[in-house]
C-alpha cells in the first residue's frame, strides 16, 4: 500500500533529525547551570521536620533535590524549570523540600542570572539572611517566595532597587526585622506583597500607596508596625485583600478606604488601636466578603452600611466600644456565615428569631453587651444549623429553645446569665458527637447529672450553685473549670484516664479525700485544687517532661514535704501551697527555677531559705509568711530583679536589716514582721533606694537606732503630687487575671488578711522595735500613706506638725513611746483619719477639736497625764483652751497676715461676742477688709479645686 520512494524517505529522515535536534537543544541545560544547582544542593541536609508545615496545611512534601543526578539534564530535575528555547534555568521551586542549612551570601545560585521564579518556602534555612548580593543576582525575578523558611535580619534596600520586575513577594512567617525599605517604591509591577508574621517595625511608607498601584494583595499582619494608615492607600484601586491585623496602628480609618478601594473583598484591621467611628464609606465596598475590626477602640453606632454589603459572609466587631442598637439591616445579609458583636456596649432588645432568615449562618455571638435577648421563636420558624452560639451576659433566664434542633453544635456560651435549676434533659441530645466547647459559668445551676458529649474538650461551670459529686469526664477533655460551687466527694478515678487534660480547676468547693497520684504524671499544665478539704500528701511523682505551669493547692489539709520530683516541672511558673500543714525544708532547687510566684505561707516549713537564687531568677512574688524558717535572708535574692512582693513575716529569721534589698527597683511590698531582725537600719549607698516600695512592715523585731531618714526621704511611691491621678487597680501577677497579691497586715489596730492590694495602697509599720530619737519631719511628705504605725518604740521629741500633710491617712498609731509636747492642732484637719492612738506618751496641753478628732474616745489619749479637753474628763484652763482646727489645705507659708483671722476668732471665743465684733469692726475700718475678702475667696477657690479633683478621681475609678 503506500509506496514511498527513496528521495522522500531521505526527506522525512532529515525532518525527523532536525526536529530531534531542536527538542534536544530545548531540554538540555548547560554544564555551568547543572554544576551551580548541585553546589547549592551540597549546602543542605534533608530533614522531614524542616517542612512540617506542609503536612499541617496538607501540602505534599518530599526531598526534591535527592533526585538530582550529576549525569542527568538539570531541566528534568524535580523543581527546576528551563526556558524551552534557550535551556536557561528560569524557575526553581524547592518549597516543601525538607531543606535544612544556611544559604551564604555568595551561593552558587548567582550562576542562574535568568531566574524568574524562586520558591524556597516551607524549609528551614537556620536563620539565614538576605544579603544585598543575593538580590543583585536575579534582575529578571518576578516571583520570590521565602515564607516559613526561618530567615532573619532586615530586608536589604537593593531588593527594591535591583529586582524591579517583581510581581509576587512573600516573606511571611519568618523573623525579619527593621523597616520596609523605601526602595520598595520601585516595585511598580508588584501585585502580591505578604510580610505577615515577622518583626517589622515603623510606619508604612507612603510610597507603598503612591508607586505600587498594581497591588491586589497586601498583608502586613502580626508585626510591630505603628502610625496611621497612609492616605496614599487611596491610590490602590486594584486592591482586593488588605490585612493589617495584630500591629500597633492608631488613629481613624481614612474614609478613602471605602471611597476609592472599592474592589476590596477582604479587610482585616483587627488587634490594633484604631479609634473613631467605623467609616460610613464602607457602604461602597460592594464586593466585600470579609470584615474584621475586632479588638480596637471604635466608638459610636454602626453606620448604615450593610444594605450595600450583600456579599458579606464574615463580620467580626468584637472588643470595641460600639453603642446603640444592632442594625436591622444585618438580618438582610443572607450570605452571612459568621457574626460576632461581643464585648461592646450595644443596648436594647434583640429577638433571636430575627437571625432565623440567615440560613447560611454558622456562628453567632452577641455576648457581653447590654442587650436583652429574647430566645423565644415564633410558630413554625426554623433556625440555621449553627456551629457556634455565644449569648453570654444577655439577660437569659432559660436554655434557648433554638438549641433543641442544634444537633451539630460545636461551641455554646451561655455564661453570666440568670439560668436557674437543673440542666434540662433535652440538652443531653444537643451536639452529642460534635459539642467541644460548653460555657455555663456564673449562672444559678444546681446540678449536673452527667456529661454525655463524647467529644467535649472545654467545660466551664464555675460560679454556680452545683451540689453533689464531680461527674465522670469525657475522654478528650482539655479544660475543666468547675470552681466556686458546693461540690463534695472525691476526684473520680476516671480522671486518670484523661490523656489530653491541660487545665483542671475545682477550687473553692468542698471536695475531700486524697489527691490522686496520677495527677503527677498527667498532661496537666494548670492544676487548681485550692480551698477544699483534701488531705494526705502532694502527689510525689512528677515525671520528667512534666508540663505543669500553675500548681495551686492552698487552703487544704495537706501534710508532708514538697515532693523532690517537682524539679522535673521545668516550666513551673506558679506554685501556691499556702495554708496547709506541709513541713520539712524548702527545696534548694526552688531558687533555681522558672517560678514567678512562690507562695508557701502558713505552713510548718523549717530550716533556712534556699541560699542560691540564680541570676536568671524571675520571681515576682515570694511569700513565706507564717512558717518556722531560721537563719539569714540569702543575699542572692538581689538576683530576682523582677521581685514585687517579699513576705517573710512571722518566722524565726535572725539577721541584720537587709539593706541590700534596696536595689530591687520593682519591689513594692516588704514584710519582715515578727522575726529577729536586729541592729540599726543604717544609711544606704544606693542612689535611689526602694523607689517603688509602698508597703513596709518591720514590726515586732529588734531594730535599733533612729528612724531611717534616707529611706523615708526616698519612698517616692508613697507620695503623690497635688494633681496626681493614679489608675486604681489591684496588684496581680503579670499576664494573669485570676491571681491577686495578698498579705497579712495590722491595720487600724486589727490583724487582718488583705486579700487584694490596691496599687495605690501605702503603709508603714515599724512598731514594736527599739527605735530612738525624733520622728523625722520628712514623714509628712509621704502623703499617700493610709496607715502609719511606729508605736511601742523609744521615740522622743514632739509630734511633727508636717503630719498634717498626710491627707489620705486613715490610721495613726504613735502609742507607747516617749513623745512630749502638744498635739499639733493641724492634725484635726485629717478628714479620713478613723483610728488614732497616742496613748502612753508624755503629751500635754489641749486635745484639738475637729470633725474626726471629736469621734475618738479616751483610749486614744490614755496614759498622757498632761492632756486635757474633750473627750477626757480633765478640763483645760483658759490659757490651755484648744485652738480651732486649721481648715484642710492650710499650710505654713500661706499669707503672713493669716494670723489675724485666727487671733480674731480666739479673742471672740475668750472675751465674748461683743469684743470680737468690736475688733472685727476695727480691722475693717483700718484697711483689712480687702485682704480679708481675698483670703476668704482664696480658701473657697482651694476648696472648690479639691472637690473638682476628687470628683474627677471618683469618675476615673468607676
C-alpha positions, 0 to 999 in steps of 0.5 A: 500500500503506500509506496514511498520512494527513496528521495522522500524517505531521505526527506522525512529522515532529515525532518525527523533529525532536525526536529530531534535536534531542536527538542534536544537543544530545548531540554538540555541545560548547560554544564555551568547551570547543572554544576551551580544547582548541585553546589547549592544542593551540597549546602543542605541536609534533608530533614522531614521536620524542616517542612512540617508545615506542609503536612499541617496545611496538607501540602505534599512534601518530599526531598526534591533535590535527592533526585538530582543526578550529576549525569542527568539534564538539570531541566528534568530535575524535580523543581527546576524549570528551563526556558524551552528555547534557550535551556536557561534555568528560569524557575526553581521551586524547592518549597516543601523540600525538607531543606535544612542549612544556611544559604551564604551570601555568595551561593552558587545560585548567582550562576542562574542570572535568568531566574524568574521564579524562586520558591524556597518556602516551607524549609528551614534555612537556620536563620539565614539572611538576605544579603544585598548580593543575593538580590543583585543576582536575579534582575529578571525575578518576578516571583520570590517566595521565602515564607516559613523558611526561618530567615532573619535580619532586615530586608536589604534596600537593593531588593527594591532597587535591583529586582524591579520586575517583581510581581509576587513577594512573600516573606511571611512567617519568618523573623525579619526585622527593621523597616520596609525599605523605601526602595520598595517604591520601585516595585511598580509591577508588584501585585502580591506583597505578604510580610505577615508574621515577622518583626517589622517595625515603623510606619508604612511608607507612603510610597507603598500607596503612591508607586505600587498601584498594581497591588491586589494583595497586601498583608502586613499582619502580626508585626510591630508596625505603628502610625496611621494608615497612609492616605496614599492607600487611596491610590490602590484601586486594584486592591482586593485583600488588605490585612493589617491585623495584630500591629500597633496602628492608631488613629481613624480609618481614612474614609478613602478606604471605602471611597476609592478601594472599592474592589476590596473583598477582604479587610482585616484591621483587627488587634490594633488601636484604631479609634473613631467611628467605623467609616460610613464609606464602607457602604461602597465596598460592594464586593466585600466578603470579609470584615474584621475590626475586632479588638480596637477602640471604635466608638459610636453606632454602626453606620448604615452600611450593610444594605450595600454589603450583600456579599458579606459572609464574615463580620467580626466587631468584637472588643470595641466600644460600639453603642446603640442598637444592632442594625436591622439591616444585618438580618438582610445579609443572607450570605452571612456565615459568621457574626460576632458583636461581643464585648461592646456596649450595644443596648436594647432588645434583640429577638433571636428569631430575627437571625432565623432568615440567615440560613447560611449562618454558622456562628453567632455571638452577641455576648457581653453587651447590654442587650436583652435577648429574647430566645423565644421563636415564633410558630413554625420558624426554623433556625440555621444549623449553627456551629457556634452560639455565644449569648453570654451576659444577655439577660437569659433566664432559660436554655434557648429553645433554638438549641433543641434542633442544634444537633451539630453544635460545636461551641455554646456560651451561655455564661453570666446569665440568670439560668436557674435549676437543673440542666434540662434533659433535652440538652443531653441530645444537643451536639452529642458527637460534635459539642467541644466547647460548653460555657455555663459559668456564673449562672444559678445551676444546681446540678449536673447529672452527667456529661454525655458529649463524647467529644467535649474538650472545654467545660466551664461551670464555675460560679454556680450553685452545683451540689453533689459529686464531680461527674465522670469526664469525657475522654478528650477533655482539655479544660475543666473549670468547675470552681466556686460551687458546693461540690463534695466527694472525691476526684473520680478515678476516671480522671486518670484516664484523661490523656489530653487534660491541660487545665483542671480547676475545682477550687473553692468547693468542698471536695475531700479525700486524697489527691490522686497520684496520677495527677503527677504524671498527667498532661496537666499544665494548670492544676487548681485544687485550692480551698477544699478539704483534701488531705494526705500528701502532694502527689510525689511523682512528677515525671520528667517532661512534666508540663505543669505551669500553675500548681495551686493547692492552698487552703487544704489539709495537706501534710508532708514535704514538697515532693523532690520530683517537682524539679522535673516541672521545668516550666513551673511558673506558679506554685501556691501551697499556702495554708496547709500543714506541709513541713520539712525544708524548702527545696534548694532547687526552688531558687533555681527555677522558672517560678514567678510566684512562690507562695508557701505561707502558713505552713510548718516549713523549717530550716533556712531559705534556699541560699542560691537564687540564680541570676536568671531568677524571675520571681515576682512574688515570694511569700513565706509568711507564717512558717518556722524558717531560721537563719539569714535572708540569702543575699542572692535574692538581689538576683530576682530583679523582677521581685514585687512582693517579699513576705517573710513575716512571722518566722524565726529569721535572725539577721541584720536589716537587709539593706541590700534589698534596696536595689530591687527597683520593682519591689513594692511590698516588704514584710519582715514582721515578727522575726529577729531582725536586729541592729540599726537600719543604717544609711544606704549607698544606693542612689535611689533606694526602694523607689517603688516600695509602698508597703513596709512592715518591720514590726515586732523585731529588734531594730535599733537606732533612729528612724531611717531618714534616707529611706523615708526621704526616698519612698517616692511611691508613697507620695503623690503630687497635688494633681496626681491621678493614679489608675486604681487597680489591684496588684496581680501577677503579670499576664494573669487575671485570676491571681491577686497579691495578698498579705497579712497586715495590722491595720487600724489596730486589727490583724487582718488578711488583705486579700487584694492590694490596691496599687495605690495602697501605702503603709508603714509599720515599724512598731514594736522595735527599739527605735530612738530619737525624733520622728523625722519631719520628712514623714509628712511628705509621704502623703499617700500613706493610709496607715502609719504605725511606729508605736511601742518604740523609744521615740522622743521629741514632739509630734511633727506638725508636717503630719498634717500633710498626710491627707489620705491617712486613715490610721495613726498609731504613735502609742507607747513611746516617749513623745512630749509636747502638744498635739499639733492642732493641724492634725484635726484637719485629717478628714479620713483619719478613723483610728488614732492612738497616742496613748502612753506618751508624755503629751500635754496641753489641749486635745484639738477639736475637729470633725474626726478628732471629736469621734475618738474616745479616751483610749486614744489619749490614755496614759498622757497625764498632761492632756486635757479637753474633750473627750477626757474628763480633765478640763483645760484652763483658759490659757490651755483652751484648744485652738480651732482646727486649721481648715484642710489645705492650710499650710505654713507659708500661706499669707503672713497676715493669716494670723489675724483671722485666727487671733480674731476668732480666739479673742471672740471665743475668750472675751465674748461676742461683743469684743470680737465684733468690736475688733472685727469692726476695727480691722475693717475700718483700718484697711483689712477688709480687702485682704480679708475678702481675698483670703476668704475667696482664696480658701473657697477657690482651694476648696472648690479645686479639691472637690473638682479633683476628687470628683474627677478621681471618683469618675476615673475609678468607676 
